[in-house]
Amino acid sequence: MDQEQILARITAMVDEERGLRDALSSGRIDSDTEQTRLAHLERELDQCWDLLRQRRAKAEFGENPDDARVRSSEQVEGYQS
């Protein structure tokens, strides 16, 4: 996945988050459904942002950005700030 594809995927997931919140507020879905899907989206978003950061770092330091790989959600979620 190149940078533009990653950014497009991030945009689509953010749009889906908004749609879930709208669906909940209008009563089309229940809170459990919203929370389950939001938790999945948040993990996937974290993975996309991590991949994007990897690609940018590789490019900045003269490496091939295509060598960046999606890391598991457990690994990405385990990072400490």
C-alpha positions in Angstrom: 0.0 0.0 0.0 1.5 3.4 -1.0 1.1 6.6 0.9 -2.0 7.8 -1.1 -3.7 4.4 -0.6 -3.0 4.6 3.2 -4.4 8.1 3.4 -7.5 7.1 1.4 -8.1 4.2 3.8 -7.7 6.5 6.8 -10.2 8.9 5.3 -12.7 6.1 4.6 -12.4 4.8 8.2 -12.8 8.3 9.7 -15.9 8.7 7.5 -17.2 5.3 8.8 -16.6 6.4 12.4 -18.8 9.5 11.7 -21.4 7.3 10.1 -21.5 5.0 13.1 -22.0 7.9 15.5 -24.8 9.3 13.3 -26.4 5.9 13.1 -26.3 5.6 16.9 -27.8 9.1 17.4 -30.6 8.4 14.9 -31.4 5.0 16.5 -30.4 2.9 13.5 -27.9 0.9 15.5 -27.5 0.2 19.2 -24.6 1.3 21.4 -23.0 -2.2 21.6 -22.9 -2.4 17.8 -21.3 1.0 17.6 -18.7 0.3 20.3 -17.7 -3.0 18.7 -17.2 -1.5 15.3 -15.5 1.6 16.7 -13.0 -0.5 18.6 -12.2 -2.4 15.4 -11.8 0.8 13.5 -9.6 2.4 16.1 -7.2 -0.6 16.0 -7.1 -0.5 12.2 -6.6 3.3 12.2 -3.6 2.9 14.5 -2.1 0.3 12.2 -2.6 2.6 9.2 -1.0 5.5 11.0 1.9 3.3 12.1 2.4 2.1 8.5 2.3 5.6 7.2 4.9 6.7 9.8 7.1 3.8 8.9 7.0 4.6 5.2 7.8 8.3 5.8 10.7 7.4 8.1 12.2 5.0 5.6 11.9 7.6 2.8 13.5 10.2 5.0 16.5 8.0 5.7 17.0 6.8 2.1 15.4 3.4 2.6 12.7 1.9 0.4 9.3 2.9 1.8 7.8 -0.3 0.2 9.7 -2.3 2.8 7.4 -1.0 5.5 5.0 -3.6 6.8 1.7 -3.6 8.7 2.4 -4.5 12.3 -0.1 -6.4 14.4 -2.6 -4.4 16.4 -1.2 -5.8 19.6 2.3 -4.5 18.7 1.0 -1.1 17.6 -1.4 -0.8 20.6 1.5 -1.7 22.9 3.6 1.4 22.1 4.3 3.7 25.0 4.4 7.5 24.4 
